[in-house]
């Protein structure tokens, strides 16, 4: 039987969870268990004693489920959900159960669905840097499979030996490599998932074409409250040629933390930047002797990686920065074994500290990196105030802290001190505009503290997404999202607002924008947003145009944190010039710089650095959105690690304004390279097979170009493959690319000097801009296709006899074709997704399957119930499918 709710955690919200407690008598429980045993045999766990194994995770929460099922296939997951649905009981997906937020604890009973046995590797496609795996495979198992091929999966939490990939994706856990490589959501290409009613859907991410909704991105970090993931398509990357590890010791903690900012200010981007304080060091030394200096109050572990020719210089530069920042001892690991020992001690810190008490409380907060010292000082003060043996670890490069508190849960006084200290740490992180959880999730443990970060409007928005996916609330209830109904937000749409309007609205502030939308909602009018004002169709079929050109201010400029927040009307050209003055860049800057930041994020356009830096969604940290009722939602923060609630920015990136208008955007930045080179391989006269093989080798190489594309018709120089090489790794990129070309019998690339490279990129940008302008004005068409990885090279061969003007982004198969008139006919391949822009607006394909289309409509009803944004570009255009709107989508 499900046990009573514990009063220890989440006491304020737990009365709300009673609505999800199954109302089952003993007879109903017996029938539920019989139905599960009849379908799954001994893989259905129904014995009360055996069910204790599924009652807990790494927290002290204990709640026994009614039953558990060990799934072996997607079909098993479907049947569990359908059987549970018949009895009206919740289903709690579970992997290894190693999470420390109560995310897999059945707090209201139900059926625990274990995915730990689903460990198959379905596909390894290293030519396209992707694998397809089942969710029960552990992180360490995947790394072992990839290692002989020279690849790895960058998200690498400390619990990698036991944590499952499904759990990594569900919690959004990232580990130490996020400072350089990014977080888990950056590596999820698609998710096969089962909805609460048993419907199987494939949820593609933005690497499968720029759709109008990033379904896969919404599922990452959702803790199983939206759907049950049964298959994961993941991006993997070549292991770097060389790695150097530095150990830096400091006489005090504050100096060590400030040294982190010094490393970043020096434009060094380590692959790992970890911190241990004195208490952690004292606990670790008897556990693993890694040679950490005895007198150190704190140590930093700094790892840099990349081409052999650049790593030594990076390590030398980093060592100098650390010494000047106050390190009393700096040492570079002598060899790989020494480096492994240094990092193994850091990974063992959790277990080492856990030995100091009957239980250990692990906190997980993130603050903007420049505020890390302030946050660490606060944690030390909390330690003294509450007399706790608190130790602190940190993924310092991300501003992600893990205070560890050993305690005895049977000692009420010690328990109260620990909980009070924990609350103060969470409150301080939120006050510093950080996150109450960077990678551990909300679960049930932090549910009552989610309002520290988000107000009623944002909480209701997350709850609306939960309701759109799972209307009956049967998937993992009481986790991740605060149970707040939409009518609890005090929505402004009920105010007495004049209904009069005009054909054009030009707000100068966010408040004016919200008022304009409320007026439109009250008057039953529709709006279309115009940023740079280049699309002639945006004034058709709507009651008013909302111009955002006056919303062009810098809200927050934080170069030390590598972030900027700007209003949506800021032009991309102005943003780029401003960042250049600070030695930074926005890696997702598109080919053309004539649009606005809001237009870029809402519409998603690719740029020359897509191969090296990934899609736009990787570089948007937060958004402020005005929905169809004039309510302002602020989601995300200016931190890379943030899994507090659902990843709501993913709902608005690429949504074409269907759920609201972007008012502000928080962007992640990157150090700007001092030199930029472009290598060109003309394709005229070359057999397609020769350069296709060469491209496969380049994609698999451990030295990654910052850009890699094929183009035709965008100049007078004929079709070519272009390689962008810049920054620390530029010289190594040129060497590797040239060597592979020679090995494939190809002529040497022509490497343009920096000035000529800049001019060449400018020529391509202007040609692309003309194509986009023609489509906006109705005199041309832009068609974009996402190609299955296995079909990419056939698509690339299209360049041998090109029609129109083309850009093929190698590595993710995203093709842009500029055509005149009605277009140049279908391509000689079946795309997995496509979109088309002409004078009528956007058309997308293929259509979402009915289940996802229904979710989309429920989302629109929640964020735009009066249809203010139904005039957005995502809703316009011919509804008939194109001849190339083919087929199925599978990871």
N, C-alpha and C positions, 0 to 999 in steps of 0.2 A: 504494500500500500504506500501511496505517497505520504510522507510525513508532514507534520505542521511546519510552517515557515519559521526559520530561525529568526529571532529578534536582533541578531548581532549586527547585520549589515543591511543597508537599504531600508531602514525601518520606516522612513517617511513615505516611500513609494510603494511599499509592499501591500498596503491595503488596496491599491489600484490593481495589483496583480491577481487579486482574488477573482476578478472577472474571468480569468483564464484557467482557473483551477477546474479540472474535469469533475463533473458531478456524477461520479460513478459509485454505485453500490457494489457490494461484494460479488453479486451475480454478474454485473456488467464487467467487472475486472476479470472474472473467470472466463467470460465469453471472449473478451479481448485477447487474453492469453491463449485461449484455445485456437482462435483464428490465426494468430501469429505462429503458433506451434504447428498448425496444420499446413501453413504455407512454407515455413522455413525449417521445420524439424528442430534439431538440436541447436541450430543457429539462433533460435529464439530463446532468450534467457528469461525464465519466468519464476525461478526460485528466489524467494525473498532474500535468503542469505547471499546467493550469488549476485544479486542485484546491487549489493553494497559496493561492488567494484565499479559500478557506473554512477555512484551517488556523489562523487567528489572529483575535484581537480587539485591543483597545487595550493588552493586557498583552504581555509578551515570550514568552508561550506559543506554541508552534508544533507542531501535530499534524495531519498530513494525513488527511482522511477517505478511505474507500474510494470514495465517490461523493457527489454533491450533486444536488439536484433543485430547480428553480425552480417552486414551486407557484403555481397561478393560481386555485384554487378549493378548497372543502372536499373535493370528490370527489378531487382530486389528493392532498390530505393523507391521506385514507383509504387510497388505493392505495399510497402510499409506505410507510405503516405496515404494511400487509398484506404487501407484497413483502419489506420488511425482516424482518418476522416469520418469513416462510418460510425465510429464510437465517440467522435468529438473530443479526442485527446490530442495534446500537442506532441510534436516530434522535435527532438533535440539532436542535431547532428554532432558527431564526436569523432575526433581523430585519435591522437595519442593521449589526450586528456592532460597535457602538460601545461596548459595555460594557467595564468595566475590572476585571472580577473573573475573567475566563476562563470566564464562564458559557456561551459559545457555542463554545468550543474543543472539538473532538472528541478528547478525551484518550485514548480507546481506539479511535479509528477510527469506522467506521460510516457512516451516510448523513446528511449535513447537509441539513436541510429548510428551504430559504429561503422565508420568507413575505413578503419585501420587495416582491414584485410584487402582493400582494393589498391594493389601496389603495382599493377602492370605498367610497363613502359610501352605505349602503343606505337610511337614513332620517334625516331631520331633523325632529324633533317638538318645536319650541321652546315650544309651548303647554304641554308637559309637561316641559320642560327636559331633553330626552334626545336622543341621536343613536345610530345604530347604524352601526358602521364595521368594515371589515376591518383586520386587525392590522398590515399593512404601511404604512398611512398614517402619515406623520410627525406629530409634535406640532405643528410649525410649519404644516404643511398644514391640519390641523384648525383651528388658530387663525385662519388666513387665510379659511377657509370660514365660520367663525362671526362674524368681525369685522363684516361688513356688516349682520348681524342684531343687533348689539349684545350678543353672547354671547361667552363664552370658557370654556376648559377649565382649571381652576385648577392641576392638576399640570403644572409647566412647567420641566423640568430644563434646565440650561445648554446641553446638547447638543440642544436642541429642534429645530434645523434638520435634523439627521440622525437623531435617535433615533426609532424607530417606536413607535406606541402599544402594539403587542403587546409590545415590549421594555419600555416603561414599566410595563405591567401585570405582565409576567413578573418584573421586577426590583423592582417596588414603588418606582420612582424618583419623587421628588416635586418637588425644586427649591426655590426660595426662598419660595413662597407658602404653604407648609404651616403656618407659624406662625398664620395666621388661618383659612385655608381647609381645612386638614387634608391628609391624605396620599392617595395614589392609590386605596387600597382604598375610601375614602369615596365615590368617584365611579364605581365599577364596579357597575352594576345587575345585569348578567347576562353570562355568557360561554357562547357556543357553543364546544364543544371536542371533540376527537377523542381517545379513549383509546388506549392502546398497541396494542390488538387491532383498531383501526379502527372501533370503535363511536362514532357521533356522539351526543353528549348535550348538552342545554342545562342549564347550571348556574346557577340563579337565585341572586341575592343577597337580602339581607333587605329590599330595597326592593320585591321582588315578593312581599310577604307574609311574615309571621314564620313561616317553616318550622321544622321541628325540626332542620335542619342548613343552615348557610350554605355551600352548595356553591361559589358564586361567590367568596365571601370566602377560601376555602381556596386557590383557584387564584392569587390575587393574590400576587405575590412568590415563587411556587413555582419560578421559573426553568425552566419546562418539564419538570420531573421528574415531574409528575403527569398532565398531558395537554397537548395542543397546541391553543392557542386559535385559532379560525378566524373568530370574529365577536365583537365587543365592544359591549355596550349601556352607554353612558356617560352620566352626569349632567353637564350643562353649566349654567352660571349666567349671568345677565345681567351685562354689564360694568358696574362701578360708575359712577355719574354723574360722580364727580370723584376725582382722585388728587393727593396732595401728596407730594413727595420731599424729604427732608432729608439733607444731608451734614454729618456731625459729625466733627471731627478731634480727636485726643487726643495728648498728649505722651508717653504710654506705653501699652503694650498692656493692662496689668492694669486701668488706669482705664477703658479703653474697654469691656472685658469686663464690668466691674462696672456700667457704665452700662446695659448690657442689662437687668440685674436691676432697676435703678431704673425703667426704662420699664415693665416688667411690673408692678412693685409699684405704679405709679401707675394701674393698671387700664387701660392703653392697650394695645390689641391691634393692632399694625401688620399690614399685609398682607405686608410684607417687612422683615426686619431682618438686614442682611448686614454682615460684618466682613472687612476686609483688614488684614494686618499690614504692617510696614515692608518686608519682603522682597517681598511681593506688590506693594506700591505702587511700589517701585523697578523691578520688572519691567514693570509695566503702563504707567507714564508714557511711555516711548519708543514703546510699542505704540499706545496711544490716549490722547490728551491730554484728560482729562475735567475738568481743573482741580482735581485733588486737591492739597491743600496740600503744598508741598515738605518742610516740616519735620515733618510728621505721622509719629508712630510707628505709628499705626493710625487707620483711619477706620471709621465706621459709616454705612451707607446705610439710612435709615428711610423706609418708604413707608406712608402711611395712605390708605385709600380709603373711599368710602361716598357718601351723599347730599351734594349741594353745600352744603347748609346746615350740615353737621356737620364736613366735612373741614378747613375752615379752623381751627375751634376745636381739633380734634384735633392738627393740625400745630403750632399755637401752644403747646398744652400740652406736646407731645412736645419741642419745642425748649427750653422752659423746664426740663424734667426733665433733658435732656442737658447743658445749661449748668450746672445745679446739681450734676450728677454728675461734672463735671470737664472737659467739652469746652472746648478752647481756641478752637474755631471752629465755628459752626453756621450753615448757610446753607440756605435753601429754594430748590429749583430754580425758576428764573424762568419757565419755560414747559415745554411737553411735550418740545421738542427738547432742552433742557438736562437734563431728567429722563432721557430716553432715553440721552443721552451718559454720564451718571453710571452708569446700570445696564449699558450696553454695555461699559464698562470693566471692571465686575465680571465680566460674562460672559466677557470676553476674558482673564481672569487665567490661566486654565489654559494657553491657547496662549502667553501671554506668558512664563510661567515655563518652559514646555516648550522654549523657544528657548535656555535656558541649559545644556542637556545633550543628549547623544545620545538619551536616553530620559527619561521622567518617571514617577515612581512616585506614584500618587494614593491617599492613604489616606482612610478614611471612617469616622469613629467618632462616637458620640453619647453625651453624658452629661447627667444632669439639669441643667437650666439654671443653678441656683445654684452648681453645681460647675464651670461653664465656665471661670471664671478660674483655678481650680486646675489644670484640664486644660491650659489654654493655657500656664501657667507651666511645667508639666511638659514640654510639647512644646518650648518654648524651651530648657530644660535639655538635652533630648535632642539638639537641634540643636548645642549647644556641645560636648557630650560626644563626639559622633561626627563633629564637624567637617564638617557637611553644609550645603549651600546651601538649607536648608529654608524654604519659604514656607507660610504658613497662611491659608486662607480659611475662612469659617464662615457657615453659616446660623444666626446667633447666636440668633435667637429660638427655635430648636428645640434648641439645644445640640449642633448637628451641625457637626463640624470636618472640614476637608479639608486635612491637611498634604500639601504637594507637594514631592517630592524629585527634582530633576534628577540623573541619574547616567549612567555609562557601563556597560552590561551586559557589555562585554568586559573590564572592569577587575575582576579577582576581589577585590582588596582593597576597592575602593569598593563592589562588590556586597555584600560581607559586612557592611560598616558600615551600608549602607542597610537590609539585612534585619534586622540587630540593632536598629537604631533603630525600624524598623517593628514588630517584635515587642514592644518596650517600650511603644510607644504603644497597641497593642492590649491588652496586659496591664493598663495603667493604666486604660483606659476600662472594662474589665470589672470591675476592682477598685472603681471608683467606681459600680458598679451601672448602668453604661451598656451600650451595644451596640457590638460590634466592626464593625458596618456599619449605617448609617442608611438608605441608599438605593441602594447599589451592589451589594448582594447578596453571597452567599458564593462562588458559583462554585466553581472549583477552587482559587483562590488562598487563600481563608481557611478551607478545609475543615479543615485540621489545627488551626486555632485556635478552631473552634467549641466545643470543650470548655472554653475559657476562660469561657464563659457558662453552659453547660449540662452537667449531670452525666449519668451513664449512663442514668438513668431517662428524662430528657427527650430525650436523643439517640435512645434506643430508641423513644420515643413518636413522634418525627418519622419515624423509619425505618419504623415500623408504618404510618403514613399513606401514605408512599411505596409500601410493599408492598401496601396495600389498593387503590390506584389502578393500580399497575403491578407485578403480582406477578413478572413475569419480569425486571424491572429494565432494560428496554430504552430508556426515555426519559431522555436526557441523563444517563447514569451519571457518577458522580463529582462531582456538583454539589449545592449547597444543603444536603443532609442527610448527616450522618455515617453511614457504613455500619456500624451497630452493631445486631446482632440482639437481639431481646427477651430472650433467655436470658442475655445478657451484662450484665444490669442488677443481678444479685444481688437479685432480687425477694424481698420479705419473705414472700410467701405460703408458702414452703417451711419457715418456722419452725415449731417445735412450739408451737402456740397453742391454748389451751383452746377447745373447740367449744361449750361451754355458752353460753347467751344468755338474753335476757329480751325481753319484748314492747316495751320502750321503752329506747332508748339515748340518753343525754344527755351527750355529751362537753363538757368545759369547755376543752379545748385541742386544737390540731391533732394533737398526738401521740395523744391519747385517741381522736380521730376515726379516725386511721389504724389504731389497735389494734382499734377496734370493727369496722371493715370487714374487717380480716384475720381476726378471729374469725368473722365471718359467712362469709367465703370458705372458711375451714377447715372450718366446720360445714355447708356447703352450704345456707346460709340466704339469703333475699332481704331487702332493705332498701328502705324508702321514706323519703325525706327530708321533714322538715317544718320550715319556717322559722317564719313567723308562726302556723302551726297553724290556718289557717282552712279548709282543705279536708278535709271529712269523709271523702272517699274514699281518702285517702292511707294509711289503716290497713287497707284491705281487700286481701285476696289476697297479703299479704306476711307474713314471719315476724317482722319487727320494724320499728318506726318509729324513725328517727334524728332527734331534735330538736336543732336547731342554735341555739336561743335563747340559750344561754350563750356562743356564739362571736360576741360583739358588740363586740369591742374595736377601737380604732383602732391599726393597726399602724404606719402612717407618715403623718404629716400635714405636707405641704410646700406651704403656700400660695404661696411664692415660685415654685415650680415648677408651680403650678396642677394639683397631683395630690394624691390621698389614697388610701391603701391601708387597707381595713377588712376585718374578718372577715365571713363571709357571713351570719351571723345578725343583723347590725345592722339595725334597722328604718329604713325610708326616712324616716320622720318625724324620727327622731333625727339621721340624716345631714343632712337639710335644715336643721335647727336649728343644728347645729354649723357647717355651711358658711356660714349666714347671719351668724353672729357674726364670721366672717373676711371678709365681703363677697364671698363666692363662691357659686356654685350648681352643681348637676349638671344640665346641660341636658336630659338624658334622663329626668328625674324623671317618673314616670307620673302619670296623672290622680289616682289614689288613693295615699296615702302610708302605707297600713296594712300593706304587705308588708315583705319583707326585701330587702337588696341581692342576696343569693344567689338568692332567688326571682325577682327582676326579671331578672337576667342569664341565669338558666337558662331562664326562661319567655318573656322579652321582651314587655313591654307598652308601648304607645305613650303619649305624653303631649302636653300642649298646645303644646310647643315643637318638635314634630317637623318642621314645615314649615321653620322657620328653621335648625335645627341638625342635622337628619338623624336616622337611626335610632340605636338604642342602641349598635350595634356600633362606631360612630364614637367612642364615649366610654369604651370598655373597653380599657385599655392592657395589662393583664396579669391572669393568674389563677393561683391555686394550687389544684390539684385532687387529690383522693384517688380513685384509680381502683378498679376492682373487686377488685384484689388487695391493697389497702391501701397502694399505692405513692403517694408524693407527687410531683406534677409541678408545677414552677413555670415558667410560660411568660410571655414578655413582660417588659417593664421599665417603669419610670416615666418613659419618654421617648416622644415622639410618633413619632419616626422610628426604626424598628427592623425591619430585614429580615434578621436573623440566623437562618437556617433558615426553616422554614415558619411561617406566621402561625397558630400553634396556638391562641391564644385564640378564633379563629373556630370551632374545632371544638366549643367548649363553650358559647359564647354562643347561647342558643336551643335547646340540645340537650335540655332538660328532664331533665337528669341521667342520660341513658342511658349515658354513658361514664365517669361519675364524679361525685362530689359536690364542689361548690365550697367551698373552705375560706376563701380570701381573694380579694379582687378589687382591682385598681388602677384607679382612675377618673380620667379627665381632667376638669378643672373649667373654669369660665368666670367672669369677673367678674359679680357680681350687679348688675342694673340698679337704679338709685335710684328710678325710677318705673315703674309698670306700668299701661298703659291697655288696655281692651278695647272695641273697636267692634262694635256689633251692627246687623245689617240684618235685620229681621223679614221673613219670606218670605210670610206670609199675604197672599193677594190679588195677588202679583206673578207675572207670566207666567214660567215656568221659563227660557225662552230668554233673557230680559233679564238675569237674574243669572248665568246660566251664561256668557254672553259677558263679563260684568264679571269673573268669576272667572278666565277665560282671560287677560284683560288684566292682572290683579293678579299672576298666576303669571309672566307675561313681564316684569313691570316691573323696572327695575334696583334699586329699593328693595324689599327683601325683608322682609315682616312676620316677626316671630319665631314667630307661630303663625297658622294659617288652617284653620278647620274649619267644617263644617256640622253642626248638631245638631237633633234633634227628640225630644220626649218626655222630656227630662231636666229638666224644670221645668214651670211653669205658664204660661210666656211664649210658647209656640208655637215652630215651627221658625224657625231663623235661621242666617245666616252670621256667624261671629265672627272678628274680627281681633285678634291680640295685637301690641301695639306697645310696645316698651320700650327703655330705654338711649339711647345716643347717637343712634340712628337713629329713635327713636320719633316725634318730631315730623314728620320727613320721611315716615315711613310713613303717618301720618294724612293728611297733605296729598295724597299720591299716591293713596291709596285713595279718599278723598273726591272727588278730581278725576275719577278713572276712573268712579266711581259716577254722578256728574253727567253725564259724557259718554255713559253708557249709559241715561240717562233714569231713573235710580233715585233714590229719596229719600236724603237724607243719613243717614249712619250715626249711631247714638247712641253717643257715646264716654263710657264710664263713667270717673269719676274714680278715682284709685288705690285708695281705700278701698272704693268700690263695685265696682271691678274685682276686687279680692281676694275680696270676698264672693261675687261671681258665680262666680268660678272655684271657690270652695269649695262652692257649691251644685252645680255640675256634678260635682265630685269625689265628693261624697256620694251623688249619684244614681247615678254609675257604680259606686261601692263597693257600693251595694245590689244592683245587677245582678250584679256578680261574686260577692257573698255568696250570692245566690239560686242561681247556677249551682253553686257549691261545695257547697251544702247539698242540691242535688238538686231544689229547687223552681223552678228557672229554667234558662235556657240562655243562654250567650253565644256568638254566632257572628261570626266575623271573615272578611272576604273581601278578597282582593287583586284589583283590577280593572285590566284593560289600560288604558293611558293613553288610547287612543282611545275607550274606553267610559266614561270617568270621568264625563262630564257627563250621560250617560244614567242612570248610577247616582245621581248627585247629584239628578236630577229625581225620584227615588224619594221625596225629602223632601216633594214636593208633596202626596202622599197616603201619609204614613208609616204603617207597621205596626210596632208595638213602639217601642222607643227606639233612636235611631241617633246615631252620631258618624261623620262622614266626614272623614278627613284629606286635605284638598285638597293636591295636589302629588305624591302617590305612590299615591293610590287605595286607601287602606287603610280599610275600613269595619268598624265594630263595631256589632253589633245585640244588644240585650238583649231577651230574650223570656221568656215564661212557659211552663210546661209543656214540651211537646216541641218548641216552636218555632213560628214563624208561617209556615212554608212557604218555598219557594225564592225567591230574589230575581229580579227581572225582567232579569237579565243573567247572563252566563257568567263567573264569576270564574276567574282564572288559578291561584289557590290559595285555600284556606280552612282554618280550624281551628274546632273546636267544643268548648266546655267544658260538661259537665253533671255530674251526680252520680257518673258512672262515671269521670270523668277527661277527658283530651284525645283527640280524634280529628282526624286531619289528612287533607288531600286537595289535589290528587289524589295518588295513590300515586306514589312515585318510579319512573321507568322501570327495567326489570330490571337494567341495568348499574349505575345508582346504588344500587339496593337491594342488589345484591351487594357493592358497596363498603361500604355501611353495615354489613352483616353482618360483613365482615372487620374493620372498625374496632371493632365491638362485641366480636369475638373477641379482639382485641389488648388492649383496655383493660378488658374485663370478661369474661374467659374462663369464669368460673364462674357467670355470670348473677346476680351479687349485685344489680345494678341493673335487672334485667328487671322489677321491680315499680315502676319509676319511672313517673311520670304519662305519659311519652311512649309507654309500651308498653301502656297500658290503654285501654279504651273500645271501643265496637263497631267491628268491622273493616269492615262493609259501607259502601260509598261512599254519599254523599248524592246526591240528585237533581241538585244543582248542581255536582257534581265534574266539570266540563267541562274538556275540552280541552287542547290542546297548549300548550306553553310555548316561546316563541321570543323572543329579544331584540327 
